[in-house]
Amino acid sequence: MANLSRYDPLNLARIDPFGDIDDLFKGFFVRPALFEGQPQMQIKMDVKENDNAYTVHADIPGVKKEDIHVSIEGNQVSISAETRMEKEEKEGEKVLRSERYSGKVSRSFTLAHDVDETKAQAKYNDGVLELTLPKKAATSARKLAIQ
């Protein structure tokens, strides 16, 4: 079986045969590490439509409802949430480990019709945000008479 090697477009060793330049940038383009027990926040959504409204179910577990913000501008809807977690393990009088995590996540999407923000409703229960977004009544186009 042939050995597979990963192609690295940022590998400067093919330019510099001695590899000195490659060592300079090693680890520079690496994503930050995710530590054990650190939550990775994402907002996962289901969007449904009927004749009168949109219904959105967004999974935002472990967040207080006071830390969730929803904004509506025309047909653009934005959901953002903040979470804080503190964990401290003690043994006797000494603190052996103390961890803190703070994060913010947001999600925006565009709907086909404008939303009537005066009639929109939001409920948060068991980690699921439910939005009921009524469609704005279509305004009829008015023709102007040319004089």
N, CA, C and O atoms as a GROMACS GRO file, in nm:
protein
  588
    1MET      N    1   0.084  -0.117   0.000
    1MET     CA    2   0.000   0.000   0.000
    1MET      C    3   0.089   0.124   0.000
    1MET      O    4   0.190   0.129   0.070
    2ALA      N    5   0.052   0.222  -0.077
    2ALA     CA    6   0.132   0.345  -0.089
    2ALA      C    7   0.112   0.434   0.033
    2ALA      O    8   0.004   0.438   0.091
    3ASN      N    9   0.216   0.503   0.070
    3ASN     CA   10   0.207   0.598   0.181
    3ASN      C   11   0.139   0.726   0.133
    3ASN      O   12   0.172   0.778   0.026
    4LEU      N   13   0.046   0.776   0.211
    4LEU     CA   14  -0.022   0.900   0.177
    4LEU      C   15   0.043   1.014   0.253
    4LEU      O   16   0.080   0.998   0.370
    5SER      N   17   0.056   1.126   0.190
    5SER     CA   18   0.109   1.244   0.258
    5SER      C   19   0.014   1.359   0.233
    5SER      O   20  -0.045   1.372   0.126
    6ARG      N   21   0.000   1.443   0.333
    6ARG     CA   22  -0.091   1.556   0.325
    6ARG      C   23  -0.023   1.672   0.253
    6ARG      O   24   0.092   1.706   0.284
    7TYR      N   25  -0.093   1.732   0.158
    7TYR     CA   26  -0.041   1.847   0.086
    7TYR      C   27  -0.064   1.971   0.170
    7TYR      O   28  -0.177   1.997   0.212
    8ASP      N   29   0.038   2.046   0.196
    8ASP     CA   30   0.030   2.168   0.274
    8ASP      C   31   0.069   2.285   0.185
    8ASP      O   32   0.188   2.301   0.155
    9PRO      N   33  -0.028   2.368   0.140
    9PRO     CA   34   0.005   2.478   0.050
    9PRO      C   35   0.092   2.585   0.116
    9PRO      O   36   0.157   2.663   0.047
   10LEU      N   37   0.092   2.590   0.249
   10LEU     CA   38   0.172   2.688   0.320
   10LEU      C   39   0.311   2.637   0.356
   10LEU      O   40   0.387   2.706   0.424
   11ASN      N   41   0.344   2.518   0.312
   11ASN     CA   42   0.474   2.459   0.342
   11ASN      C   43   0.580   2.530   0.258
   11ASN      O   44   0.586   2.515   0.136
   12LEU      N   45   0.663   2.606   0.326
   12LEU     CA   46   0.766   2.681   0.256
   12LEU      C   47   0.894   2.601   0.239
   12LEU      O   48   0.991   2.652   0.183
   13ALA      N   49   0.896   2.477   0.285
   13ALA     CA   50   1.015   2.395   0.271
   13ALA      C   51   1.046   2.364   0.126
   13ALA      O   52   1.162   2.342   0.090
   14ARG      N   53   0.944   2.363   0.040
   14ARG     CA   54   0.969   2.336  -0.101
   14ARG      C   55   1.037   2.455  -0.167
   14ARG      O   56   1.100   2.439  -0.272
   15ILE      N   57   1.024   2.575  -0.107
   15ILE     CA   58   1.094   2.693  -0.158
   15ILE      C   59   1.234   2.701  -0.098
   15ILE      O   60   1.333   2.723  -0.167
   16ASP      N   61   1.239   2.682   0.036
   16ASP     CA   62   1.365   2.692   0.109
   16ASP      C   63   1.412   2.550   0.141
   16ASP      O   64   1.353   2.486   0.227
   17PRO      N   65   1.516   2.501   0.076
   17PRO     CA   66   1.556   2.362   0.098
   17PRO      C   67   1.608   2.335   0.239
   17PRO      O   68   1.612   2.220   0.282
   18PHE      N   69   1.647   2.437   0.312
   18PHE     CA   70   1.699   2.417   0.446
   18PHE      C   71   1.590   2.419   0.553
   18PHE      O   72   1.615   2.380   0.667
   19GLY      N   73   1.468   2.464   0.518
   19GLY     CA   74   1.355   2.458   0.610
   19GLY      C   75   1.353   2.565   0.718
   19GLY      O   76   1.270   2.557   0.809
   20ASP      N   77   1.442   2.664   0.712
   20ASP     CA   78   1.445   2.768   0.815
   20ASP      C   79   1.319   2.853   0.815
   20ASP      O   80   1.270   2.891   0.921
   21ILE      N   81   1.267   2.884   0.698
   21ILE     CA   82   1.146   2.966   0.689
   21ILE      C   83   1.026   2.891   0.742
   21ILE      O   84   0.939   2.950   0.807
   22ASP      N   85   1.020   2.762   0.716
   22ASP     CA   86   0.909   2.679   0.763
   22ASP      C   87   0.900   2.679   0.916
   22ASP      O   88   0.790   2.684   0.971
   23ASP      N   89   1.012   2.674   0.984
   23ASP     CA   90   1.015   2.676   1.130
   23ASP      C   91   0.964   2.809   1.185
   23ASP      O   92   0.908   2.813   1.294
   24LEU      N   93   0.982   2.916   1.110
   24LEU     CA   94   0.938   3.048   1.154
   24LEU      C   95   0.786   3.054   1.167
   24LEU      O   96   0.734   3.114   1.260
   25PHE      N   97   0.713   2.991   1.074
   25PHE     CA   98   0.568   2.998   1.072
   25PHE      C   99   0.500   2.876   1.132
   25PHE      O  100   0.377   2.868   1.130
   26LYS      N  101   0.574   2.782   1.186
   26LYS     CA  102   0.516   2.659   1.239
   26LYS      C  103   0.418   2.691   1.352
   26LYS      O  104   0.455   2.758   1.448
   27GLY      N  105   0.296   2.645   1.342
   27GLY     CA  106   0.195   2.667   1.444
   27GLY      C  107   0.123   2.800   1.434
   27GLY      O  108   0.034   2.828   1.514
   28PHE      N  109   0.160   2.884   1.337
   28PHE     CA  110   0.100   3.017   1.326
   28PHE      C  111  -0.044   3.009   1.275
   28PHE      O  112  -0.129   3.086   1.319
   29PHE      N  113  -0.073   2.919   1.182
   29PHE     CA  114  -0.205   2.907   1.122
   29PHE      C  115  -0.289   2.795   1.183
   29PHE      O  116  -0.380   2.744   1.118
   30VAL      N  117  -0.261   2.758   1.304
   30VAL     CA  118  -0.331   2.649   1.370
   30VAL      C  119  -0.451   2.706   1.447
   30VAL      O  120  -0.440   2.811   1.510
   31ARG      N  121  -0.564   2.637   1.440
   31ARG     CA  122  -0.682   2.680   1.516
   31ARG      C  123  -0.655   2.664   1.664
   31ARG      O  124  -0.579   2.577   1.704
   32PRO      N  125  -0.718   2.748   1.749
   32PRO     CA  126  -0.700   2.734   1.893
   32PRO      C  127  -0.748   2.598   1.941
   32PRO      O  128  -0.843   2.541   1.886
   33ALA      N  129  -0.683   2.548   2.043
   33ALA     CA  130  -0.718   2.416   2.097
   33ALA      C  131  -0.847   2.424   2.177
   33ALA      O  132  -0.874   2.526   2.240
   34LEU      N  133  -0.925   2.319   2.173
   34LEU     CA  134  -1.046   2.308   2.252
   34LEU      C  135  -1.015   2.218   2.370
   34LEU      O  136  -0.981   2.101   2.353
   35PHE      N  137  -1.026   2.274   2.491
   35PHE     CA  138  -0.990   2.200   2.609
   35PHE      C  139  -1.103   2.109   2.654
   35PHE      O  140  -1.220   2.135   2.624
   36GLU      N  141  -1.069   2.004   2.725
   36GLU     CA  142  -1.166   1.906   2.773
   36GLU      C  143  -1.268   1.974   2.863
   36GLU      O  144  -1.231   2.050   2.953
   37GLY      N  145  -1.395   1.947   2.840
   37GLY     CA  146  -1.502   2.003   2.922
   37GLY      C  147  -1.546   2.141   2.879
   37GLY      O  148  -1.643   2.193   2.933
   38GLN      N  149  -1.478   2.201   2.783
   38GLN     CA  150  -1.516   2.334   2.736
   38GLN      C  151  -1.628   2.318   2.634
   38GLN      O  152  -1.611   2.248   2.534
   39PRO      N  153  -1.743   2.382   2.657
   39PRO     CA  154  -1.853   2.365   2.563
   39PRO      C  155  -1.825   2.433   2.430
   39PRO      O  156  -1.766   2.541   2.425
   40GLN      N  157  -1.866   2.369   2.324
   40GLN     CA  158  -1.853   2.427   2.191
   40GLN      C  159  -1.992   2.470   2.149
   40GLN      O  160  -2.074   2.387   2.110
   41MET      N  161  -2.018   2.599   2.157
   41MET     CA  162  -2.153   2.649   2.133
   41MET      C  163  -2.183   2.660   1.984
   41MET      O  164  -2.101   2.706   1.905
   42GLN      N  165  -2.301   2.618   1.950
   42GLN     CA  166  -2.356   2.633   1.816
   42GLN      C  167  -2.506   2.652   1.831
   42GLN      O  168  -2.566   2.601   1.925
   43ILE      N  169  -2.565   2.725   1.739
   43ILE     CA  170  -2.710   2.736   1.735
   43ILE      C  171  -2.757   2.655   1.616
   43ILE      O  172  -2.729   2.688   1.501
   44LYS      N  173  -2.828   2.547   1.645
   44LYS     CA  174  -2.882   2.464   1.538
   44LYS      C  175  -3.031   2.496   1.527
   44LYS      O  176  -3.101   2.506   1.628
   45MET      N  177  -3.080   2.511   1.404
   45MET     CA  178  -3.216   2.561   1.384
   45MET      C  179  -3.296   2.477   1.286
   45MET      O  180  -3.242   2.411   1.197
   46ASP      N  181  -3.426   2.482   1.307
   46ASP     CA  182  -3.525   2.434   1.211
   46ASP      C  183  -3.615   2.552   1.180
   46ASP      O  184  -3.664   2.618   1.271
   47VAL      N  185  -3.638   2.580   1.052
   47VAL     CA  186  -3.726   2.689   1.010
   47VAL      C  187  -3.838   2.629   0.927
   47VAL      O  188  -3.813   2.561   0.828
   48LYS      N  189  -3.961   2.656   0.970
   48LYS     CA  190  -4.078   2.606   0.897
   48LYS      C  191  -4.164   2.725   0.855
   48LYS      O  192  -4.164   2.829   0.920
   49GLU      N  193  -4.236   2.708   0.746
   49GLU     CA  194  -4.319   2.816   0.692
   49GLU      C  195  -4.459   2.764   0.662
   49GLU      O  196  -4.476   2.653   0.612
   50ASN      N  197  -4.558   2.846   0.695
   50ASN     CA  198  -4.694   2.821   0.648
   50ASN      C  199  -4.742   2.948   0.579
   50ASN      O  200  -4.662   3.039   0.555
   51ASP      N  201  -4.870   2.957   0.547
   51ASP     CA  202  -4.920   3.072   0.473
   51ASP      C  203  -4.909   3.203   0.551
   51ASP      O  204  -4.895   3.310   0.491
   52ASN      N  205  -4.916   3.197   0.684
   52ASN     CA  206  -4.923   3.318   0.765
   52ASN      C  207  -4.795   3.353   0.839
   52ASN      O  208  -4.773   3.470   0.871
   53ALA      N  209  -4.710   3.254   0.868
   53ALA     CA  210  -4.595   3.282   0.956
   53ALA      C  211  -4.483   3.182   0.934
   53ALA      O  212  -4.498   3.079   0.868
   54TYR      N  213  -4.369   3.217   0.992
   54TYR     CA  214  -4.254   3.128   1.001
   54TYR      C  215  -4.244   3.081   1.146
   54TYR      O  216  -4.275   3.155   1.239
   55THR      N  217  -4.202   2.957   1.164
   55THR     CA  218  -4.176   2.904   1.298
   55THR      C  219  -4.031   2.858   1.301
   55THR      O  220  -3.987   2.779   1.217
   56VAL      N  221  -3.958   2.908   1.400
   56VAL     CA  222  -3.816   2.876   1.413
   56VAL      C  223  -3.795   2.806   1.547
   56VAL      O  224  -3.839   2.855   1.650
   57HIS      N  225  -3.729   2.691   1.545
   57HIS     CA  226  -3.685   2.622   1.666
   57HIS      C  227  -3.533   2.623   1.666
   57HIS      O  228  -3.470   2.565   1.578
   58ALA      N  229  -3.475   2.691   1.766
   58ALA     CA  230  -3.329   2.702   1.775
   58ALA      C  231  -3.282   2.635   1.903
   58ALA      O  232  -3.328   2.668   2.012
   59ASP      N  233  -3.190   2.540   1.890
   59ASP     CA  234  -3.132   2.472   2.006
   59ASP      C  235  -3.020   2.557   2.064
   59ASP      O  236  -2.917   2.578   1.999
   60ILE      N  237  -3.042   2.606   2.187
   60ILE     CA  238  -2.941   2.684   2.258
   60ILE      C  239  -2.934   2.632   2.400
   60ILE      O  240  -2.981   2.699   2.492
   61PRO      N  241  -2.876   2.513   2.422
   61PRO     CA  242  -2.876   2.454   2.556
   61PRO      C  243  -2.777   2.523   2.650
   61PRO      O  244  -2.673   2.573   2.607
   62GLY      N  245  -2.811   2.523   2.779
   62GLY     CA  246  -2.721   2.573   2.882
   62GLY      C  247  -2.710   2.723   2.890
   62GLY      O  248  -2.616   2.775   2.950
   63VAL      N  249  -2.804   2.795   2.831
   63VAL     CA  250  -2.802   2.941   2.832
   63VAL      C  251  -2.927   2.991   2.903
   63VAL      O  252  -3.036   2.936   2.885
   64LYS      N  253  -2.912   3.094   2.984
   64LYS     CA  254  -3.027   3.157   3.050
   64LYS      C  255  -3.103   3.240   2.949
   64LYS      O  256  -3.043   3.296   2.856
   65LYS      N  257  -3.234   3.250   2.966
   65LYS     CA  258  -3.314   3.324   2.867
   65LYS      C  259  -3.280   3.472   2.868
   65LYS      O  260  -3.304   3.541   2.768
   66GLU      N  261  -3.224   3.524   2.979
   66GLU     CA  262  -3.184   3.665   2.984
   66GLU      C  263  -3.062   3.692   2.896
   66GLU      O  264  -3.037   3.806   2.859
   67ASP      N  265  -2.988   3.587   2.861
   67ASP     CA  266  -2.867   3.602   2.780
   67ASP      C  267  -2.890   3.576   2.632
   67ASP      O  268  -2.795   3.569   2.554
   68ILE      N  269  -3.017   3.561   2.592
   68ILE     CA  270  -3.051   3.538   2.451
   68ILE      C  271  -3.112   3.666   2.396
   68ILE      O  272  -3.200   3.726   2.459
   69HIS      N  273  -3.066   3.708   2.278
   69HIS     CA  274  -3.116   3.830   2.215
   69HIS      C  275  -3.158   3.798   2.072
   69HIS      O  276  -3.086   3.733   1.997
   70VAL      N  277  -3.278   3.846   2.036
   70VAL     CA  278  -3.331   3.826   1.901
   70VAL      C  279  -3.362   3.963   1.843
   70VAL      O  280  -3.428   4.045   1.908
   71SER      N  281  -3.316   3.988   1.722
   71SER     CA  282  -3.350   4.114   1.655
   71SER      C  283  -3.406   4.083   1.517
   71SER      O  284  -3.363   3.990   1.449
   72ILE      N  285  -3.505   4.165   1.478
   72ILE     CA  286  -3.571   4.147   1.350
   72ILE      C  287  -3.569   4.281   1.276
   72ILE      O  288  -3.612   4.383   1.330
   73GLU      N  289  -3.519   4.279   1.154
   73GLU     CA  290  -3.519   4.397   1.069
   73GLU      C  291  -3.568   4.355   0.931
   73GLU      O  292  -3.492   4.299   0.852
   74GLY      N  293  -3.694   4.382   0.903
   74GLY     CA  294  -3.752   4.343   0.774
   74GLY      C  295  -3.759   4.192   0.764
   74GLY      O  296  -3.835   4.129   0.837
   75ASN      N  297  -3.681   4.134   0.674
   75ASN     CA  298  -3.680   3.988   0.660
   75ASN      C  299  -3.551   3.926   0.715
   75ASN      O  300  -3.527   3.807   0.696
   76GLN      N  301  -3.469   4.007   0.785
   76GLN     CA  302  -3.344   3.961   0.844
   76GLN      C  303  -3.367   3.934   0.994
   76GLN      O  304  -3.412   4.022   1.067
   77VAL      N  305  -3.335   3.811   1.039
   77VAL     CA  306  -3.351   3.771   1.179
   77VAL      C  307  -3.214   3.733   1.233
   77VAL      O  308  -3.140   3.658   1.170
   78SER      N  309  -3.181   3.785   1.352
   78SER     CA  310  -3.053   3.755   1.416
   78SER      C  311  -3.078   3.703   1.557
   78SER      O  312  -3.157   3.761   1.632
   79ILE      N  313  -3.011   3.594   1.592
   79ILE     CA  314  -3.019   3.536   1.725
   79ILE      C  315  -2.877   3.533   1.782
   79ILE      O  316  -2.784   3.487   1.715
   80SER      N  317  -2.860   3.583   1.905
   80SER     CA  318  -2.729   3.575   1.969
   80SER      C  319  -2.749   3.530   2.112
   80SER      O  320  -2.852   3.556   2.173
   81ALA      N  321  -2.648   3.461   2.166
   81ALA     CA  322  -2.654   3.409   2.303
   81ALA      C  323  -2.515   3.414   2.365
   81ALA      O  324  -2.414   3.397   2.297
   82GLU      N  325  -2.512   3.438   2.495
   82GLU     CA  326  -2.388   3.439   2.572
   82GLU      C  327  -2.396   3.333   2.680
   82GLU      O  328  -2.502   3.311   2.739
   83THR      N  329  -2.285   3.269   2.706
   83THR     CA  330  -2.282   3.170   2.813
   83THR      C  331  -2.158   3.190   2.899
   83THR      O  332  -2.052   3.230   2.851
   84ARG      N  333  -2.174   3.162   3.025
   84ARG     CA  334  -2.064   3.169   3.121
   84ARG      C  335  -2.066   3.042   3.204
   84ARG      O  336  -2.173   2.997   3.246
   85MET      N  337  -1.950   2.986   3.226
   85MET     CA  338  -1.943   2.866   3.307
   85MET      C  339  -1.821   2.876   3.397
   85MET      O  340  -1.711   2.907   3.351
   86GLU      N  341  -1.841   2.851   3.525
   86GLU     CA  342  -1.730   2.849   3.619
   86GLU      C  343  -1.733   2.716   3.692
   86GLU      O  344  -1.839   2.670   3.736
   87LYS      N  345  -1.616   2.656   3.704
   87LYS     CA  346  -1.606   2.526   3.769
   87LYS      C  347  -1.482   2.529   3.858
   87LYS      O  348  -1.373   2.566   3.813
   88GLU      N  349  -1.500   2.491   3.981
   88GLU     CA  350  -1.388   2.492   4.075
   88GLU      C  351  -1.388   2.362   4.153
   88GLU      O  352  -1.489   2.323   4.211
   89GLU      N  353  -1.273   2.297   4.155
   89GLU     CA  354  -1.258   2.173   4.230
   89GLU      C  355  -1.166   2.199   4.349
   89GLU      O  356  -1.054   2.247   4.332
   90LYS      N  357  -1.214   2.167   4.468
   90LYS     CA  358  -1.135   2.191   4.589
   90LYS      C  359  -1.106   2.059   4.660
   90LYS      O  360  -1.184   1.964   4.652
   91GLU      N  361  -0.995   2.056   4.727
   91GLU     CA  362  -0.962   1.943   4.813
   91GLU      C  363  -0.908   2.002   4.941
   91GLU      O  364  -0.794   2.050   4.946
   92GLY      N  365  -0.990   1.998   5.045
   92GLY     CA  366  -0.951   2.062   5.170
   92GLY      C  367  -0.955   2.212   5.155
   92GLY      O  368  -1.058   2.267   5.115
   93GLU      N  369  -0.847   2.278   5.185
   93GLU     CA  370  -0.838   2.424   5.176
   93GLU      C  371  -0.775   2.472   5.046
   93GLU      O  372  -0.788   2.589   5.011
   94LYS      N  373  -0.707   2.383   4.975
   94LYS     CA  374  -0.638   2.423   4.853
   94LYS      C  375  -0.729   2.408   4.732
   94LYS      O  376  -0.806   2.313   4.722
   95VAL      N  377  -0.721   2.502   4.642
   95VAL     CA  378  -0.790   2.491   4.514
   95VAL      C  379  -0.697   2.418   4.419
   95VAL      O  380  -0.588   2.466   4.387
   96LEU      N  381  -0.741   2.303   4.374
   96LEU     CA  382  -0.659   2.224   4.282
   96LEU      C  383  -0.677   2.265   4.137
   96LEU      O  384  -0.582   2.263   4.059
   97ARG      N  385  -0.800   2.302   4.101
   97ARG     CA  386  -0.826   2.339   3.963
   97ARG      C  387  -0.941   2.438   3.959
   97ARG      O  388  -1.041   2.419   4.029
   98SER      N  389  -0.929   2.540   3.881
   98SER     CA  390  -1.035   2.639   3.863
   98SER      C  391  -1.044   2.670   3.714
   98SER      O  392  -0.944   2.707   3.652
   99GLU      N  393  -1.163   2.656   3.657
   99GLU     CA  394  -1.181   2.679   3.514
   99GLU      C  395  -1.295   2.777   3.492
   99GLU      O  396  -1.397   2.772   3.561
  100ARG      N  397  -1.276   2.865   3.396
  100ARG     CA  398  -1.381   2.958   3.359
  100ARG      C  399  -1.394   2.956   3.207
  100ARG      O  400  -1.296   2.942   3.134
  101TYR      N  401  -1.516   2.971   3.162
  101TYR     CA  402  -1.542   2.976   3.019
  101TYR      C  403  -1.647   3.083   2.993
  101TYR      O  404  -1.747   3.091   3.064
  102SER      N  405  -1.624   3.162   2.893
  102SER     CA  406  -1.721   3.262   2.852
  102SER      C  407  -1.723   3.261   2.701
  102SER      O  408  -1.618   3.262   2.637
  103GLY      N  409  -1.840   3.260   2.644
  103GLY     CA  410  -1.847   3.256   2.499
  103GLY      C  411  -1.972   3.322   2.446
  103GLY      O  412  -2.070   3.339   2.519
  104LYS      N  413  -1.969   3.359   2.321
  104LYS     CA  414  -2.084   3.421   2.255
  104LYS      C  415  -2.098   3.357   2.118
  104LYS      O  416  -2.000   3.333   2.048
  105VAL      N  417  -2.221   3.332   2.081
  105VAL     CA  418  -2.248   3.274   1.951
  105VAL      C  419  -2.365   3.351   1.890
  105VAL      O  420  -2.454   3.397   1.961
  106SER      N  421  -2.365   3.363   1.758
  106SER     CA  422  -2.476   3.432   1.692
  106SER      C  423  -2.504   3.365   1.559
  106SER      O  424  -2.419   3.298   1.500
  107ARG      N  425  -2.625   3.387   1.514
  107ARG     CA  426  -2.669   3.328   1.387
  107ARG      C  427  -2.769   3.424   1.324
  107ARG      O  428  -2.860   3.472   1.392
  108SER      N  429  -2.753   3.452   1.198
  108SER     CA  430  -2.844   3.540   1.124
  108SER      C  431  -2.891   3.468   0.999
  108SER      O  432  -2.819   3.388   0.940
  109PHE      N  433  -3.015   3.497   0.960
  109PHE     CA  434  -3.067   3.438   0.839
  109PHE      C  435  -3.171   3.532   0.778
  109PHE      O  436  -3.227   3.617   0.846
  110THR      N  437  -3.194   3.513   0.650
  110THR     CA  438  -3.286   3.597   0.575
  110THR      C  439  -3.405   3.512   0.530
  110THR      O  440  -3.388   3.402   0.478
  111LEU      N  441  -3.524   3.565   0.551
  111LEU     CA  442  -3.647   3.497   0.511
  111LEU      C  443  -3.698   3.555   0.380
  111LEU      O  444  -3.656   3.664   0.340
  112ALA      N  445  -3.788   3.485   0.314
  112ALA     CA  446  -3.839   3.529   0.185
  112ALA      C  447  -3.934   3.648   0.198
  112ALA      O  448  -3.944   3.730   0.106
  113HIS      N  449  -4.004   3.659   0.312
  113HIS     CA  450  -4.099   3.768   0.333
  113HIS      C  451  -4.059   3.850   0.455
  113HIS      O  452  -3.992   3.799   0.545
  114ASP      N  453  -4.101   3.977   0.456
  114ASP     CA  454  -4.077   4.060   0.574
  114ASP      C  455  -4.158   4.008   0.691
  114ASP      O  456  -4.266   3.952   0.673
  115VAL      N  457  -4.105   4.027   0.812
  115VAL     CA  458  -4.168   3.979   0.935
  115VAL      C  459  -4.237   4.096   1.003
  115VAL      O  460  -4.182   4.206   1.011
  116ASP      N  461  -4.359   4.073   1.053
  116ASP     CA  462  -4.430   4.174   1.132
  116ASP      C  463  -4.378   4.166   1.274
  116ASP      O  464  -4.425   4.086   1.355
  117GLU      N  465  -4.280   4.251   1.305
  117GLU     CA  466  -4.213   4.241   1.435
  117GLU      C  467  -4.304   4.277   1.553
  117GLU      O  468  -4.273   4.240   1.666
  118THR      N  469  -4.415   4.347   1.528
  118THR     CA  470  -4.506   4.381   1.639
  118THR      C  471  -4.583   4.258   1.688
  118THR      O  472  -4.626   4.256   1.803
  119LYS      N  473  -4.600   4.158   1.603
  119LYS     CA  474  -4.675   4.037   1.640
  119LYS      C  475  -4.585   3.916   1.665
  119LYS      O  476  -4.634   3.808   1.697
  120ALA      N  477  -4.455   3.934   1.651
  120ALA     CA  478  -4.362   3.823   1.669
  120ALA      C  479  -4.357   3.782   1.816
  120ALA      O  480  -4.370   3.865   1.906
  121GLN      N  481  -4.339   3.651   1.839
  121GLN     CA  482  -4.334   3.597   1.975
  121GLN      C  483  -4.213   3.506   1.990
  121GLN      O  484  -4.169   3.443   1.894
  122ALA      N  485  -4.160   3.502   2.114
  122ALA     CA  486  -4.045   3.415   2.144
  122ALA      C  487  -4.070   3.344   2.276
  122ALA      O  488  -4.114   3.405   2.373
  123LYS      N  489  -4.042   3.212   2.278
  123LYS     CA  490  -4.053   3.132   2.400
  123LYS      C  491  -3.925   3.052   2.414
  123LYS      O  492  -3.869   3.005   2.314
  124TYR      N  493  -3.878   3.035   2.538
  124TYR     CA  494  -3.757   2.957   2.563
  124TYR      C  495  -3.789   2.854   2.670
  124TYR      O  496  -3.826   2.890   2.782
  125ASN      N  497  -3.775   2.726   2.634
  125ASN     CA  498  -3.808   2.619   2.727
  125ASN      C  499  -3.717   2.500   2.700
  125ASN      O  500  -3.703   2.456   2.586
  126ASP      N  501  -3.654   2.449   2.806
  126ASP     CA  502  -3.568   2.330   2.797
  126ASP      C  503  -3.459   2.342   2.691
  126ASP      O  504  -3.432   2.245   2.620
  127GLY      N  505  -3.398   2.459   2.679
  127GLY     CA  506  -3.287   2.477   2.586
  127GLY      C  507  -3.327   2.501   2.442
  127GLY      O  508  -3.241   2.507   2.354
  128VAL      N  509  -3.458   2.515   2.416
  128VAL     CA  510  -3.505   2.537   2.279
  128VAL      C  511  -3.577   2.672   2.272
  128VAL      O  512  -3.673   2.696   2.346
  129LEU      N  513  -3.530   2.759   2.184
  129LEU     CA  514  -3.593   2.888   2.159
  129LEU      C  515  -3.692   2.869   2.045
  129LEU      O  516  -3.654   2.823   1.937
  130GLU      N  517  -3.818   2.905   2.070
  130GLU     CA  518  -3.920   2.895   1.965
  130GLU      C  519  -3.964   3.035   1.927
  130GLU      O  520  -4.013   3.111   2.010
  131LEU      N  521  -3.947   3.068   1.800
  131LEU     CA  522  -3.990   3.197   1.749
  131LEU      C  523  -4.108   3.178   1.656
  131LEU      O  524  -4.107   3.091   1.569
  132THR      N  525  -4.210   3.259   1.674
  132THR     CA  526  -4.323   3.264   1.582
  132THR      C  527  -4.316   3.400   1.514
  132THR      O  528  -4.334   3.504   1.578
  133LEU      N  529  -4.290   3.399   1.386
  133LEU     CA  530  -4.265   3.521   1.310
  133LEU      C  531  -4.373   3.539   1.203
  133LEU      O  532  -4.360   3.484   1.094
  134PRO      N  533  -4.478   3.615   1.232
  134PRO     CA  534  -4.585   3.635   1.133
  134PRO      C  535  -4.535   3.715   1.013
  134PRO      O  536  -4.454   3.806   1.027
  135LYS      N  537  -4.585   3.679   0.897
  135LYS     CA  538  -4.548   3.751   0.776
  135LYS      C  539  -4.623   3.884   0.772
  135LYS      O  540  -4.738   3.894   0.813
  136LYS      N  541  -4.555   3.985   0.723
  136LYS     CA  542  -4.616   4.116   0.709
  136LYS      C  543  -4.712   4.110   0.591
  136LYS      O  544  -4.682   4.047   0.489
  137ALA      N  545  -4.826   4.176   0.604
  137ALA     CA  546  -4.924   4.178   0.495
  137ALA      C  547  -4.861   4.245   0.374
  137ALA      O  548  -4.796   4.350   0.386
  138ALA      N  549  -4.880   4.184   0.261
  138ALA     CA  550  -4.822   4.238   0.138
  138ALA      C  551  -4.888   4.370   0.103
  138ALA      O  552  -5.011   4.381   0.101
  139THR      N  553  -4.807   4.468   0.077
  139THR     CA  554  -4.861   4.598   0.037
  139THR      C  555  -4.883   4.595  -0.112
  139THR      O  556  -4.797   4.551  -0.189
  140SER      N  557  -4.996   4.642  -0.152
  140SER     CA  558  -5.027   4.639  -0.295
  140SER      C  559  -4.956   4.756  -0.364
  140SER      O  560  -4.948   4.867  -0.312
  141ALA      N  561  -4.908   4.728  -0.479
  141ALA     CA  562  -4.840   4.832  -0.556
  141ALA      C  563  -4.943   4.930  -0.609
  141ALA      O  564  -5.052   4.891  -0.653
  142ARG      N  565  -4.908   5.055  -0.605
  142ARG     CA  566  -5.001   5.159  -0.650
  142ARG      C  567  -4.947   5.220  -0.779
  142ARG      O  568  -4.831   5.259  -0.787
  143LYS      N  569  -5.032   5.226  -0.877
  143LYS     CA  570  -4.992   5.288  -1.004
  143LYS      C  571  -5.022   5.437  -0.999
  143LYS      O  572  -5.127   5.480  -0.952
  144LEU      N  573  -4.928   5.512  -1.047
  144LEU     CA  574  -4.948   5.656  -1.052
  144LEU      C  575  -4.995   5.695  -1.191
  144LEU      O  576  -4.944   5.647  -1.292
  145ALA      N  577  -5.093   5.783  -1.193
  145ALA     CA  578  -5.142   5.833  -1.321
  145ALA      C  579  -5.050   5.946  -1.366
  145ALA      O  580  -5.017   6.036  -1.288
  146ILE      N  581  -5.010   5.941  -1.487
  146ILE     CA  582  -4.921   6.044  -1.542
  146ILE      C  583  -5.007   6.155  -1.600
  146ILE      O  584  -5.098   6.131  -1.680
  147GLN      N  585  -4.976   6.275  -1.559
  147GLN     CA  586  -5.058   6.390  -1.605
  147GLN      C  587  -4.989   6.467  -1.712
  147GLN      O  588  -5.044   6.566  -1.762
   0.00000   0.00000   0.00000
